[in-house]
Amino acid sequence: MTHIDRRKFLGYAAAAGAGLLLTRTHGEGAPGKREKISGEVRIALIGSGAQGQVLMNSCLKIPGVRFQAVCDIWEAYNLRRAQRMLEKFGQKVNAYEDYRQMIAKEKGLDAVLIATPDFWHAPQTVDCLSAGLHVYCEKEMSNTLEGARRMVRAARQTGNLLQIGHQRRSNPRYLHCYRKLIREAKLLGRITTVNGQWNRAVQPDNTWPKGAVIDGAILRKYGFRTMEEFRNWRWYRHLGGGPVVDLGSHQLDIYNWFLDTKPRTIVASGGIDYYDRKTHEWFDSVLATFEYETPQGKVRAFYQTISTNSNQGYSESFMGDQGTLVISESASRGAAYREPTAPEWDRWVSLGYLKAPASEVTKPQTDAVLDVRETLAPPSFELPVKFDDPYHKPHLENFFNAVRGTEKLNCPPEIGYETAVTVLTVNKAAESGKKITVDPREFVA
């Protein structure tokens, strides 16, 4: 236990000695009994590849956060690059290949950020939580439900914070839409349908510099059979979950959040239709349909992720009998559309919930002559919240503030687990070709 600093060890031991089970309230991420951090939050990064660098760059824009260590198995490339980057910002860090060695040696750490392949999330998170550290773990929470369940239970048992990286949960535009438009104003009326997509263009598999190949023994030590697997792990079944897990979990998490429930049934179609089956074990395209039961009635939802065409990118559309909300993490997309039969939205514009563009008419044109099969395009209203920061910055800020004891987590592990159940069941449904009915108890870890 020498790797746990005295402050954390005494607090953990006292709780254990008192027979306390440190838990969180579901959906709130309420902290257990721990000493608050009032000053600089000292962190380490496990996994400094592409996503790790995204988190690192966001953290460098957040005051009161300092990197102390970086860990990655690709020493010749990822690890040294991250180390040099942080040194440019005046943060000299220790570099490690093995995260276990890092948490054993580093003194005074408060938290770790985990941005490794999905199959490593559970063991790394559990080990870090057990070492007295708070954890920010990228999505997908785990490539297995058993692993995700272990993460939830470790957070409960240790009382340390675990934030899952569904960063839209902290995005100010999404928060405004959920809190103001859907929950308070009920602007859409009764939501009946949801559509979402994440379309990507054809991309070649990731390669690597000839002089930076990882030794085979190191690859095998960390679960990779080849350099190809290491660089393209999302496509391999024992390492990741394919595009619907990698991309779709972001948006299906929003479905569950905005509808305030989980899917009752899931049916999906997917296949390896384009790429080489020798290197791509997961479906390159998935189309899925969900049924949600809400107090207002049934909601039918559709989602697609394809990796052969980027048309219209990624977004989510929530459609009700009074209006439609289209939103995306991309700041270039996002608007609300009023149905002709809905009450006027002037009140919500006056309150600042929406913005009516001066160049557009917000009332239907009653004298327009249409074909009997046509309807007028609904009036469009802009979302008033502008957000130009790095996408992950607000979610990381929420995590660090929770570590300081001033906020509650926006995506605690119980929420991340619900999303993991959703997306992993999509893959299961696509494989079986059958509609799957999900017992609500399956969403509880």
C-alpha positions as CSV (number, residue, x, y, z in Angstrom):
1,M,0.0,0.0,0.0
2,T,3.0,2.3,-0.1
3,H,1.9,3.8,-3.4
4,I,-1.2,5.4,-1.8
5,D,-0.3,8.7,-0.2
6,R,-1.0,9.1,3.5
7,R,-3.9,11.5,3.1
8,K,-6.0,9.0,0.9
9,F,-4.9,5.9,2.8
10,L,-6.0,7.3,6.2
11,G,-9.4,8.4,4.8
12,Y,-10.0,5.0,3.1
13,A,-8.9,3.0,6.1
14,A,-11.1,5.0,8.5
15,A,-14.1,4.4,6.3
16,A,-13.3,0.7,6.0
17,G,-12.7,0.4,9.8
18,A,-16.1,2.0,10.4
19,G,-17.7,-0.6,8.2
20,L,-19.0,2.0,5.8
21,L,-20.0,1.1,2.2
22,L,-19.3,4.2,0.2
23,T,-21.9,4.6,-2.5
24,R,-23.3,7.2,-4.9
25,T,-26.9,8.2,-5.6
26,H,-27.8,6.9,-9.0
27,G,-27.6,9.5,-11.7
28,E,-26.1,12.1,-9.4
29,G,-22.5,10.9,-8.7
30,A,-22.7,12.1,-5.1
31,P,-19.2,11.8,-3.5
32,G,-18.5,9.5,-0.6
33,K,-16.7,10.7,2.5
34,R,-13.3,12.0,1.4
35,E,-11.1,15.0,1.9
36,K,-11.7,17.7,-0.5
37,I,-8.9,19.0,-2.8
38,S,-8.8,22.8,-2.6
39,G,-5.7,23.4,-4.7
40,E,-4.1,21.9,-7.7
41,V,-5.4,18.6,-9.0
42,R,-2.5,16.3,-9.8
43,I,-3.3,13.8,-12.6
44,A,-1.8,11.1,-14.7
45,L,-2.7,10.0,-18.2
46,I,-2.9,6.3,-19.1
47,G,-3.0,6.0,-22.9
48,S,-1.5,8.9,-24.8
49,G,-2.6,7.9,-28.3
50,A,-5.0,10.0,-30.4
51,Q,-7.8,10.2,-27.8
52,G,-5.4,10.6,-24.9
53,Q,-3.9,13.6,-26.7
54,V,-7.4,15.1,-27.1
55,L,-7.9,14.8,-23.3
56,M,-4.4,16.2,-22.7
57,N,-5.0,19.2,-24.9
58,S,-8.3,20.0,-23.2
59,C,-6.7,19.7,-19.7
60,L,-4.0,22.1,-20.7
61,K,-6.7,24.7,-21.1
62,I,-8.1,24.1,-17.6
63,P,-6.6,26.1,-14.7
64,G,-5.6,24.3,-11.5
65,V,-4.7,20.9,-13.2
66,R,-1.2,19.5,-13.5
67,F,0.1,16.4,-15.1
68,Q,2.5,14.4,-13.0
69,A,2.9,11.2,-15.1
70,V,2.1,9.7,-18.5
71,C,1.7,6.0,-19.4
72,D,1.7,4.3,-22.8
73,I,3.1,1.1,-24.2
74,W,4.2,2.7,-27.4
75,E,7.3,4.4,-26.0
76,A,8.9,5.4,-29.3
77,Y,5.9,7.3,-30.5
78,N,2.9,8.0,-28.2
79,L,4.7,8.2,-24.9
80,R,7.6,10.4,-25.8
81,R,5.4,12.7,-27.9
82,A,3.1,13.3,-24.9
83,Q,6.0,13.8,-22.6
84,R,7.6,16.4,-25.0
85,M,4.2,18.2,-25.4
86,L,3.7,18.6,-21.7
87,E,7.2,19.8,-21.2
88,K,6.5,22.6,-23.6
89,F,3.8,23.7,-21.3
90,G,6.1,23.6,-18.3
91,Q,4.8,20.3,-16.9
92,K,7.6,17.8,-16.5
93,V,6.2,14.3,-16.1
94,N,7.5,10.8,-15.5
95,A,6.9,8.3,-18.3
96,Y,5.8,4.7,-17.8
97,E,5.1,1.7,-20.0
98,D,3.1,-0.2,-17.3
99,Y,0.3,1.6,-15.5
100,R,0.7,-0.6,-12.5
101,Q,4.2,0.5,-12.0
102,M,3.0,4.1,-12.4
103,I,0.4,4.0,-9.6
104,A,2.9,2.1,-7.4
105,K,5.6,4.7,-7.7
106,E,3.8,8.0,-8.1
107,K,3.2,9.9,-4.9
108,G,0.5,12.5,-4.4
109,L,-1.6,11.7,-7.4
110,D,-5.3,12.7,-7.1
111,A,-6.7,11.3,-10.3
112,V,-6.0,9.5,-13.6
113,L,-7.4,9.8,-17.1
114,I,-7.8,6.6,-19.0
115,A,-7.8,6.6,-22.8
116,T,-6.7,3.1,-23.7
117,P,-8.5,0.5,-25.8
118,D,-11.8,-0.6,-24.4
119,F,-10.7,-4.0,-23.2
120,W,-8.2,-2.3,-20.8
121,H,-10.8,0.0,-19.2
122,A,-12.1,-2.3,-16.5
123,P,-8.8,-3.6,-15.1
124,Q,-7.1,-0.2,-15.2
125,T,-10.1,1.6,-13.6
126,V,-10.5,-1.0,-10.9
127,D,-6.8,-0.9,-10.0
128,C,-6.7,2.9,-9.9
129,L,-9.9,3.2,-7.8
130,S,-8.5,0.6,-5.4
131,A,-5.3,2.6,-5.2
132,G,-7.3,5.6,-3.8
133,L,-7.4,7.6,-7.1
134,H,-10.3,9.2,-8.8
135,V,-10.8,8.1,-12.4
136,Y,-12.0,9.7,-15.7
137,C,-12.4,6.8,-18.1
138,E,-13.1,7.3,-21.8
139,K,-16.1,5.6,-23.3
140,E,-16.9,2.8,-24.1
141,M,-16.9,2.0,-20.5
142,S,-15.8,-1.6,-21.3
143,N,-16.1,-4.0,-24.2
144,T,-18.0,-6.4,-21.9
145,L,-20.8,-5.9,-19.5
146,E,-18.9,-8.0,-16.9
147,G,-16.1,-5.5,-17.1
148,A,-18.4,-2.5,-16.9
149,R,-20.1,-4.0,-13.9
150,R,-16.8,-4.4,-12.1
151,M,-16.1,-0.7,-12.6
152,V,-19.4,0.3,-11.1
153,R,-18.9,-1.9,-8.1
154,A,-15.3,-0.7,-7.6
155,A,-16.4,2.9,-7.5
156,R,-19.1,2.1,-5.0
157,Q,-16.8,0.1,-2.7
158,T,-14.0,2.5,-2.7
159,G,-16.0,5.7,-2.7
160,N,-13.7,7.2,-5.3
161,L,-15.2,9.1,-8.2
162,L,-15.5,7.6,-11.7
163,Q,-16.6,9.7,-14.6
164,I,-17.3,8.0,-17.9
165,G,-16.3,10.0,-21.0
166,H,-19.8,10.7,-22.6
167,Q,-18.8,14.3,-22.9
168,R,-22.1,15.5,-24.4
169,R,-23.5,15.2,-20.8
170,S,-21.5,18.3,-20.0
171,N,-21.9,20.2,-23.3
172,P,-23.7,23.5,-22.6
173,R,-25.8,23.1,-25.7
174,Y,-27.1,19.7,-24.8
175,L,-27.6,20.8,-21.2
176,H,-29.7,23.7,-22.4
177,C,-31.8,21.6,-24.7
178,Y,-32.4,19.0,-22.0
179,R,-33.1,21.3,-19.1
180,K,-34.9,24.2,-20.9
181,L,-36.4,22.9,-24.1
182,I,-37.4,19.4,-23.2
183,R,-37.9,19.3,-19.4
184,E,-39.1,22.8,-18.6
185,A,-40.8,24.1,-21.8
186,K,-41.8,20.7,-23.1
187,L,-41.3,22.4,-26.4
188,L,-41.6,19.3,-28.6
189,G,-44.9,18.2,-27.0
190,R,-45.1,14.4,-26.9
191,I,-41.9,12.9,-28.4
192,T,-42.8,10.1,-30.7
193,T,-39.7,9.5,-32.8
194,V,-36.0,9.8,-32.6
195,N,-33.5,9.6,-35.5
196,G,-29.7,9.7,-35.3
197,Q,-26.7,8.9,-37.3
198,W,-22.9,9.0,-37.4
199,N,-21.7,8.6,-41.0
200,R,-18.0,8.5,-41.8
201,A,-16.2,8.3,-45.1
202,V,-14.0,5.3,-46.1
203,Q,-10.8,5.4,-44.3
204,P,-7.7,3.3,-44.6
205,D,-6.5,1.3,-41.6
206,N,-4.1,3.1,-39.3
207,T,-0.4,2.4,-40.0
208,W,2.8,3.1,-38.1
209,P,6.3,4.5,-38.8
210,K,8.7,1.8,-39.8
211,G,11.2,2.7,-37.1
212,A,8.6,2.7,-34.3
213,V,7.4,-0.9,-34.2
214,I,6.5,-2.2,-30.7
215,D,8.4,-5.3,-29.7
216,G,6.3,-8.4,-30.1
217,A,6.7,-9.4,-26.4
218,I,5.4,-6.1,-25.2
219,L,2.4,-6.3,-27.6
220,R,1.5,-9.7,-26.3
221,K,2.0,-8.6,-22.7
222,Y,-0.7,-6.0,-23.2
223,G,-3.2,-8.2,-25.2
224,F,-2.3,-7.5,-28.8
225,R,-1.2,-10.1,-31.2
226,T,0.2,-7.8,-33.9
227,M,0.9,-4.1,-34.6
228,E,-2.1,-4.1,-36.9
229,E,-4.3,-5.0,-33.9
230,F,-2.7,-2.4,-31.7
231,R,-3.3,0.4,-34.3
232,N,-6.8,-0.7,-35.3
233,W,-8.1,-2.3,-32.1
234,R,-11.7,-1.0,-32.6
235,W,-12.3,-3.5,-35.4
236,Y,-11.3,-6.6,-33.3
237,R,-13.9,-8.4,-31.2
238,H,-11.6,-9.2,-28.3
239,L,-10.4,-5.6,-28.1
240,G,-13.3,-3.3,-29.0
241,G,-16.9,-3.2,-30.2
242,G,-16.8,-1.7,-33.7
243,P,-18.3,1.6,-35.0
244,V,-21.7,1.3,-33.3
245,V,-19.9,1.1,-29.9
246,D,-17.1,3.5,-30.7
247,L,-19.4,6.2,-32.3
248,G,-23.0,5.1,-31.5
249,S,-22.6,5.1,-27.8
250,H,-22.2,8.9,-27.7
251,Q,-25.6,9.3,-29.4
252,L,-27.5,6.4,-27.9
253,D,-26.5,7.8,-24.5
254,I,-28.4,11.0,-25.6
255,Y,-31.4,9.0,-26.5
256,N,-31.6,7.5,-23.0
257,W,-30.9,10.8,-21.4
258,F,-33.4,13.0,-23.2
259,L,-36.1,10.3,-23.1
260,D,-35.3,9.7,-19.4
261,T,-35.6,5.9,-19.9
262,K,-33.9,3.0,-21.5
263,P,-34.9,1.0,-24.6
264,R,-37.4,-1.8,-24.1
265,T,-36.7,-3.6,-27.4
266,I,-33.8,-3.5,-29.9
267,V,-33.6,-4.9,-33.4
268,A,-30.5,-4.3,-35.6
269,S,-28.9,-5.2,-38.9
270,G,-25.2,-5.1,-39.5
271,G,-22.5,-6.7,-41.6
272,I,-18.9,-6.6,-42.8
273,D,-20.0,-5.4,-46.2
274,Y,-17.1,-3.3,-47.4
275,Y,-13.8,-4.0,-45.5
276,D,-11.5,-7.0,-45.4
277,R,-12.9,-9.6,-43.0
278,K,-9.4,-10.6,-42.1
279,T,-8.7,-7.3,-40.5
280,H,-12.2,-6.1,-39.7
281,E,-14.1,-8.4,-37.3
282,W,-16.8,-6.0,-36.5
283,F,-19.6,-4.7,-38.7
284,D,-18.7,-1.7,-40.8
285,S,-22.4,-0.6,-41.0
286,V,-25.2,-1.0,-38.4
287,L,-28.8,0.1,-38.6
288,A,-30.8,-0.2,-35.4
289,T,-34.4,0.4,-34.2
290,F,-35.5,0.9,-30.6
291,E,-38.7,1.0,-28.8
292,Y,-38.9,3.2,-25.6
293,E,-41.8,3.2,-23.2
294,T,-42.3,6.6,-21.6
295,P,-45.1,8.0,-19.4
296,Q,-46.4,9.8,-22.5
297,G,-46.4,6.8,-24.7
298,K,-44.2,4.7,-26.9
299,V,-41.2,6.3,-28.7
300,R,-39.7,4.6,-31.7
301,A,-36.1,5.4,-32.4
302,F,-33.8,4.7,-35.3
303,Y,-30.0,4.9,-35.4
304,Q,-27.4,4.2,-38.0
305,T,-23.6,4.3,-38.2
306,I,-21.9,3.7,-41.5
307,S,-18.2,3.9,-42.3
308,T,-18.4,4.2,-46.1
309,N,-19.9,7.6,-46.6
310,S,-19.9,10.8,-44.6
311,N,-23.1,12.4,-45.9
312,Q,-24.7,14.7,-43.3
313,G,-22.1,13.6,-40.7
314,Y,-23.5,13.1,-37.2
315,S,-26.6,14.5,-35.4
316,E,-29.7,13.5,-33.4
317,S,-33.3,14.5,-34.1
318,F,-36.0,14.4,-31.5
319,M,-39.5,14.7,-33.0
320,G,-42.7,15.4,-31.1
321,D,-46.2,16.4,-32.1
322,Q,-45.4,20.1,-31.5
323,G,-41.8,20.4,-32.7
324,T,-38.5,18.9,-33.6
325,L,-35.1,19.4,-32.0
326,V,-32.0,18.7,-34.2
327,I,-28.7,18.8,-32.3
328,S,-25.1,17.8,-32.8
329,E,-21.9,18.1,-31.0
330,S,-20.7,20.0,-34.1
331,A,-21.5,23.6,-33.4
332,S,-22.6,24.1,-37.0
333,R,-25.8,22.1,-36.5
334,G,-28.6,22.6,-34.1
335,A,-32.1,24.1,-34.3
336,A,-35.7,23.7,-33.2
337,Y,-38.6,23.5,-35.6
338,R,-42.2,24.3,-34.7
339,E,-45.1,22.3,-36.0
340,P,-47.9,24.3,-37.6
341,T,-50.4,23.1,-35.0
342,A,-48.2,23.9,-32.0
343,P,-48.7,27.0,-29.8
344,E,-46.6,30.1,-30.6
345,W,-43.1,29.9,-29.2
346,D,-42.8,33.7,-28.6
347,R,-42.7,33.2,-24.9
348,W,-39.7,30.9,-25.1
349,V,-38.0,33.3,-27.4
350,S,-38.6,36.1,-25.0
351,L,-37.1,34.0,-22.2
352,G,-34.0,33.3,-24.2
353,Y,-34.6,29.6,-24.6
354,L,-34.7,30.0,-28.4
355,K,-33.6,32.6,-30.9
356,A,-35.8,33.4,-33.9
357,P,-33.6,34.4,-36.9
358,A,-34.4,37.8,-38.2
359,S,-34.2,36.6,-41.8
360,E,-36.9,33.9,-41.3
361,V,-40.6,34.1,-40.8
362,T,-41.6,32.3,-37.7
363,K,-45.3,31.9,-38.5
364,P,-46.7,29.6,-41.1
365,Q,-47.7,31.1,-44.5
366,T,-51.5,30.5,-44.7
367,D,-51.9,31.6,-48.3
368,A,-49.3,29.3,-49.8
369,V,-50.5,27.0,-52.5
370,L,-49.3,23.4,-52.1
371,D,-49.6,20.1,-53.7
372,V,-52.0,17.9,-51.6
373,R,-49.1,15.7,-50.6
374,E,-46.9,18.6,-49.4
375,T,-46.7,20.5,-46.1
376,L,-45.0,23.8,-45.3
377,A,-41.5,23.6,-43.9
378,P,-41.8,24.3,-40.2
379,P,-40.4,27.6,-38.8
380,S,-36.8,27.3,-37.6
381,F,-35.5,28.7,-34.4
382,E,-31.8,28.8,-33.5
383,L,-30.3,27.5,-30.2
384,P,-29.1,30.4,-28.2
385,V,-26.1,28.7,-26.6
386,K,-22.8,29.0,-28.4
387,F,-20.0,26.6,-27.6
388,D,-16.6,26.8,-29.2
389,D,-14.3,25.2,-26.6
390,P,-12.8,21.7,-27.2
391,Y,-15.6,19.2,-26.9
392,H,-14.2,17.4,-23.9
393,K,-13.3,20.4,-21.8
394,P,-16.6,20.9,-20.0
395,H,-16.8,17.2,-19.1
396,L,-13.2,17.2,-17.7
397,E,-14.0,20.5,-15.8
398,N,-17.0,18.8,-14.3
399,F,-14.8,15.8,-13.2
400,F,-12.1,18.0,-11.6
401,N,-14.8,20.1,-9.8
402,A,-16.3,16.9,-8.5
403,V,-12.9,15.9,-7.3
404,R,-12.7,19.2,-5.5
405,G,-16.2,18.6,-4.0
406,T,-17.9,21.5,-5.7
407,E,-20.0,19.6,-8.3
408,K,-21.6,16.3,-8.9
409,L,-20.5,14.1,-11.8
410,N,-22.5,14.5,-14.9
411,C,-21.8,10.9,-16.0
412,P,-21.2,8.6,-13.1
413,P,-20.6,4.9,-13.7
414,E,-24.2,3.9,-13.3
415,I,-25.1,6.0,-16.3
416,G,-22.2,4.8,-18.3
417,Y,-23.3,1.2,-17.5
418,E,-26.8,1.9,-18.9
419,T,-25.2,3.1,-22.2
420,A,-22.9,0.1,-22.3
421,V,-25.9,-2.2,-22.0
422,T,-27.6,-0.3,-24.8
423,V,-24.8,-0.4,-27.4
424,L,-23.5,-3.9,-26.6
425,T,-27.1,-5.2,-27.0
426,V,-27.2,-3.5,-30.5
427,N,-24.3,-5.7,-31.6
428,K,-26.0,-8.7,-30.0
429,A,-29.2,-8.0,-31.9
430,A,-27.3,-7.5,-35.2
431,E,-25.6,-10.8,-34.8
432,S,-28.8,-12.7,-33.9
433,G,-31.0,-11.0,-36.4
434,K,-33.8,-11.1,-33.8
435,K,-35.6,-8.4,-31.8
436,I,-34.3,-8.4,-28.3
437,T,-36.5,-7.4,-25.4
438,V,-34.3,-5.9,-22.6
439,D,-35.4,-6.5,-19.0
440,P,-35.1,-3.1,-17.2
441,R,-33.2,-4.9,-14.4
442,E,-30.4,-5.5,-17.0
443,F,-29.5,-1.8,-16.9
444,V,-28.6,-2.0,-13.2
445,A,-25.1,-3.1,-12.4
